[in-house]
Amino acid sequence: MRNVFVSGLFLGLVMVMCGMWGSALAQQGPDVYIFIASPSTAKEEPDANGDFLIEWLDGDFGYISLYYDSDNQEGGETLINPLPLPAKDFKDFTWNTNDLPNLTEWYIVGKIKLSLDENEPWIMTSYSKGTVYINRLIEPVIRVGPDADVTADRGLTLTFQLRGSGYYWLFYDVDREPGGEGLITGPSDPFVFPDYTFATYDWDTSNLPNGQSYYIVGKTKANLTDADWCYSETSLGRVMIDHTLHYQINVQEPAGSVYLPAGESFTVKWDDGDPNVSAYVILYTDTDVDGDPSDDVRRSPLPIEVRDKQNQFSITFSDLSDQPGNTYYVIARIKESSQGDGGETLAESISDGTITLYNKSAQDTTPPAAVHDLRAEPRGDGSTITLRWTAPGDDGNYGTASSYDIRYSTHIFESDADFQGGTSVPYVDEKTGNRPLRSGSPQRLDVSGLDPATVYYFALKTTDDAGLTSPMSNIAWTDSMPVVLSSFEAVPGFERITLNWTTASETDALGWHVARRGGLNGTFRTITSQMVRAAGTSSEPHNYTYTDTDVSAGITYYYKLLLYNLDGSKEESKVVSCSPLAGPAGPTSDSCPLILAGGFVGSVVNSSTGGSLTVMAIVDPYTGSGQIERDELYYKGIPTGILLYDDGTHGDDVAGDNTFHNTIDVGPGLTPGNYVLEIVATDTDGNQSPVFPYVTVR
């Protein structure tokens, strides 16, 4: 039963009523009742320590529990005193409110019962007429860092702690003395956070003097109009401004091996990270990059200001020391000054590529090198193809060629005659017109107006100013099949060829058939008796395989995939080719070892800097009359003394698995070109394998 009592002027009347009611109870049993007398008015506040005195009227019997509640409705109350209070001993209770949220309002609820029995019902419940209002007016305080010295370049994230309501300022100062601070942020962008909140602020330090150090100062005011600060604190640590941390430079060109006629110029390009502080770039060349700057040749007479963002400079090789045959690295250094040698070097980069000079005046008998990295990339709906490749030179990979002959066809180019029968594509570059770029430069050409549902094959030849033409490039292809075919390869085996292909995604694909042609002049015929089922529609990769056993050694077979779609349409893939291996003679006592496969992992070496190559060979364990004793690299039929190992060393991962490895270090100075190496295996009885002649390094 809920009793509502009044307070204030009617307190005396209430006392009379309580006395009468208590008299009635006295005649019937113990005097058990409660009346919450305080808070009696709305929003009574705790004291500065967060304490509030709850007062009540009760009889001298029973046990009292106090609660606080937000809505003055029965249910949902929160207990204040953990143990019931005996009515005969307590008429008030001090409640500490510091754990309650600030700026909240609560009613007090008192309940009384005759005993401590948990199952006994409450005899009476009383609700306060007034409320307790939690209003902690805390002076705004700020705690700032850093606690130890830190370094900043163009910016730093400051971390600080706020308490109380008010306004917060951040300053920087060269010392810990009052006055002379520089403003970081203030009330135009005020910090408003709950008590004890950690906050951050991104401080832009790019315009501060390099080498200076600053303390961080935090100040607060309760109101913007206050004349004095409420609180001020200075960090223990300093912020050290070091703009050199941001200086970065990266020479982008030359990126590869560039061959330049002696006396001509080359445009060096770089990326300097775009710092917002003043600095300068000076370019040098060096032939050995030995770390000794005394033999570096300065190539930019005047320092190049970083803020100009030109990021390129043309070097002319006309000095008497710039002789044909010299090879140069380009060194870019960021300097702090525009005077003299620029002073301190703040950052440095050495080019990955080199510039080699040659004598252009000699009679030209060398055609441009063939392009080996031509690739085709579809764009949009597939009606436009982007071709990309690396420019060859005028003489092999030296210098700059004169023109390109780029062609495409719906049939693979298997001969020069096929190439001449293809559709010619004009080559145009924004900078050079129809002339190729310098050797080693990346080239690009967009071919438009193509049929999105057609497979196209692309190839190119390069011509120099003497009319000499390169061999045909590798063949690039692309199509717009309703699947994204990420790979398609033919792998030779003993009297068999295995086809492997992978799709990155598929759309309404039904399945695959495989078509084969034997030799150059044959006709493609379907060889799969059953369709290889596709995934349908999927955005996940899927792998497929098919093994063709109806093959003979010595014949090159050509394969293409026929994709059938759910709508009845059919698409064709590119063509791959392969020749099967001759079957082994069997493990007879007088047979020889047989190398099943071999090759390089990473088959390109920079002729200027050298590099490492890992070569591998797989030897048939069932041929030969003894164990494999020696697996050796040959060049032009002559043993090199370079052995491959199957003992878990020299890059071999598993000993005794008949897979032989070795990692070979190739030094600089190797003449550019393709080198075909052979592998020969010898067993313990002296039997040698047939020469495996398929290992090529470029």
Protein Blocks (a to p, Z undefined) as FASTA:
>chain_A
ZZdddehjlmmmmmmmmmmmmmmmmmnmccdddddfbdfbehiacdfkopacddddddfe
djddddddfklpgehiacfblbacdfklpcbdcddfklpcehiacdddddddfblcfklc
cfbdcddfbdcddddddddddddddfbdcddfkbccdddddedjddddddddfbfceehi
acfbdcklccdddehiacdddddfklpcehiacdddddddfbfklmbdfbdcddfbdcdd
dfklmpccddfbdfbdcdddehiacdddddehipabdcdddddddfklnopaklpccfbf
bacdfklonopacdddfbfklcghiacdddddddfbfghjlpaafbdcddfbdcddddfk
bccfbdcdddfkbccddehjhpaccdddddddfeojghjdfbdcddddfbdcfbfklmmm
pccdddddfklomaccdehiacddddehiafkbccddddddddfkopacddddddddddd
fbdcfbdcddddehiacdddddfbdchifbdcddddedjklccddfbfbdcddehiafbd
cddddddfbbcehiacddddddddfkopacdddddddddddddebjafkbccddfbgcde
hjaccfklopaddddddddfkgcjbdcfbdcddeehiaehiacdfehpghiabghklpac
ddddddehiacdddddddddddfkopacdddfkbccZZ
